[in-house]
């Protein structure tokens, strides 16, 4: 057989296998997202009881996730989420046909550093419980309805032996239905917050009405850099057309972040690079 024909057949087979693997991977991702949407509500109602009397095909069940183990802390952190339990149309009874897997560590999909995190792909949560490892004493983080889109912890995956660790947890929390659709979720403004490993001193670090997008932590200076998106055009959405800013936060004295680049410097830069 001609060598060129043999090579062509081999590369055709390789290409077919490669395409099959890609399709299988994409299909698995899509199925996972559809399954997640089917079994979990798209956020939390901004006003409890708003849909009272309205018949649903499901009820909501409070789920206490497996503890997130934070090295260097005396506490377990337990996310509290919601799950849809569907109603069987024939029997009228409620039951879950597909249980959700337990939460697991995952790195941030929108951060350039490899810190541990509990993010949307494991499911948003609506509160956190801090449980003492020895006494079992339990405290909740929030006393109000909220959407916690992401929780990031101090342990770095690539350097588990590192002795110097930050003493905070970074969260993305939405407390207000900023787009007015009746639900607090990832389509609303999620502000950045810091809280101690003991679950105390919850501090907002980005402005309300702006959406926290990405972040980076400098362990030497103890400075946290957070990128936020402002709804510049007032359409109650966060898009590429909206203004982005980088804020810097002193994690040893947490408070509202300050702009990293002064406005005067921004004007000078625009004169140089824009036309």
SVG drawing of the C-alpha trace seen along z (x, -y; Angstrom):
<svg xmlns="http://www.w3.org/2000/svg" viewBox="-52 -64 59 66">
<polyline fill="none" stroke="black" stroke-width="0.4" points="0.0,0.0 1.2,-3.5 2.9,-5.1 1.0,-8.4 -2.3,-6.5 -1.3,-4.8 -0.4,-8.1 -3.6,-9.6 -5.6,-6.7 -3.7,-7.0 -4.2,-10.8 -7.9,-10.3 -8.3,-7.8 -6.4,-10.1 -8.5,-13.1 -11.7,-11.1 -10.7,-9.9 -9.7,-13.5 -13.0,-14.9 -14.9,-12.2 -13.0,-13.0 -13.8,-16.7 -17.5,-16.1 -17.6,-13.7 -16.0,-16.4 -18.4,-19.1 -21.4,-16.9 -20.4,-16.0 -20.0,-19.7 -23.4,-20.6 -25.1,-17.7 -23.6,-18.7 -24.8,-22.3 -28.3,-21.2 -28.5,-18.8 -27.4,-21.5 -30.0,-23.9 -32.7,-21.2 -32.0,-20.4 -31.0,-23.9 -32.9,-27.2 -31.4,-30.1 -30.6,-32.1 -32.8,-33.1 -36.0,-35.1 -35.4,-38.7 -38.6,-38.8 -39.6,-35.6 -43.2,-34.5 -43.5,-36.6 -44.9,-33.6 -47.0,-32.3 -50.0,-30.5 -48.4,-29.8 -48.3,-26.1 -44.8,-24.8 -43.6,-21.5 -41.0,-21.4 -40.2,-22.4 -37.0,-23.8 -34.9,-21.8 -32.1,-23.3 -28.9,-21.4 -25.9,-21.4 -22.9,-20.6 -19.8,-18.6 -17.5,-20.7 -14.8,-22.7 -11.6,-22.0 -9.4,-25.1 -5.8,-24.4 -4.7,-26.6 -8.2,-27.1 -9.9,-25.6 -13.2,-25.6 -15.0,-23.7 -16.8,-25.7 -20.2,-24.3 -21.9,-25.9 -25.7,-26.0 -27.4,-25.8 -30.9,-25.1 -32.0,-22.2 -35.1,-21.6 -37.1,-18.5 -39.5,-17.7 -43.1,-16.5 -44.2,-13.3 -47.2,-14.2 -48.7,-10.8 -48.5,-10.4 -48.3,-14.1 -45.4,-13.2 -42.1,-15.0 -38.8,-13.2 -35.4,-13.7 -34.6,-11.5 -31.0,-12.5 -28.9,-13.4 -26.3,-16.1 -22.7,-15.1 -20.9,-16.6 -19.0,-19.8 -15.3,-19.6 -12.3,-21.9 -11.9,-23.6 -9.7,-26.5 -11.3,-29.7 -12.3,-29.8 -11.8,-33.5 -8.7,-34.1 -5.1,-33.8 -3.9,-32.3 -4.2,-28.8 -6.0,-29.3 -8.6,-26.8 -12.2,-27.9 -15.8,-26.9 -17.4,-28.4 -20.4,-28.3 -19.5,-25.0 -19.9,-23.3 -23.0,-25.4 -23.7,-28.8 -24.7,-28.8 -26.7,-31.1 -25.0,-31.0 -21.9,-29.6 -21.7,-27.8 -18.5,-28.0 -18.2,-24.9 -15.6,-24.6 -13.6,-21.4 -13.4,-20.6 -16.5,-21.9 -18.9,-21.8 -20.1,-25.4 -21.7,-26.7 -22.1,-30.2 -23.7,-31.4 -22.1,-34.0 -25.2,-35.9 -28.5,-36.9 -30.1,-37.9 -31.1,-36.4 -28.1,-36.4 -26.5,-34.7 -22.9,-33.7 -21.4,-33.2 -17.9,-32.1 -15.9,-31.5 -12.1,-31.5 -9.7,-30.1 -6.1,-30.9 -4.5,-27.5 -2.4,-27.6 -2.5,-24.3 1.0,-24.5 2.6,-25.4 0.9,-23.5 4.1,-23.6 4.1,-27.4 4.1,-28.7 2.9,-32.3 -0.8,-32.2 -3.4,-34.9 -5.9,-35.1 -9.0,-35.8 -11.6,-34.2 -12.7,-36.1 -16.4,-35.9 -18.6,-37.2 -22.0,-38.1 -25.1,-39.5 -27.7,-40.9 -29.8,-43.1 -31.8,-42.3 -30.1,-45.0 -31.7,-44.1 -35.2,-43.9 -36.1,-40.4 -37.2,-39.2 -34.2,-36.9 -30.8,-37.5 -28.2,-35.6 -25.1,-35.9 -26.9,-38.4 -26.9,-40.9 -24.1,-42.9 -21.9,-40.7 -19.7,-42.6 -16.5,-41.4 -16.2,-40.7 -13.5,-39.5 -14.1,-37.5 -11.7,-36.0 -11.1,-32.3 -13.2,-32.3 -16.2,-33.6 -16.1,-37.0 -15.5,-40.6 -17.3,-40.3 -16.2,-43.4 -17.3,-44.7 -14.4,-45.6 -16.0,-46.6 -18.8,-49.1 -22.4,-48.1 -23.8,-48.1 -20.5,-47.1 -19.7,-43.5 -16.5,-41.8 -14.9,-39.9 -11.4,-38.7 -8.7,-39.1 -5.1,-38.5 -3.3,-38.3 0.2,-39.5 1.4,-37.6 4.5,-39.7 2.6,-43.0 -0.6,-41.5 -2.4,-43.4 -5.5,-42.0 -6.2,-43.4 -9.8,-43.1 -11.2,-43.9 -14.8,-45.3 -17.1,-46.2 -19.4,-49.3 -22.8,-49.4 -21.6,-52.5 -24.5,-52.6 -27.2,-51.9 -28.7,-49.0 -28.6,-46.8 -26.1,-44.4 -22.4,-43.9 -20.8,-43.7 -17.6,-44.5 -18.9,-48.0 -19.0,-48.9 -16.0,-50.4 -13.6,-48.2 -11.5,-49.3 -8.8,-47.6 -9.1,-48.2 -6.4,-47.5 -7.3,-46.3 -5.0,-46.0 -6.0,-42.6 -4.5,-43.4 -6.8,-46.4 -9.7,-45.5 -12.0,-48.1 -13.4,-49.5 -10.9,-49.1 -9.1,-52.1 -8.4,-52.5 -4.9,-51.3 -4.4,-53.7 -5.2,-57.4 -7.7,-59.1 -5.0,-61.7 -2.7,-59.0 -5.5,-57.3 -6.2,-60.6 -2.5,-60.9 -2.3,-57.3 -5.4,-57.8 -3.8,-60.8 -0.8,-58.7 -2.3,-55.4 -5.8,-56.3 -6.6,-58.1"/>
</svg>
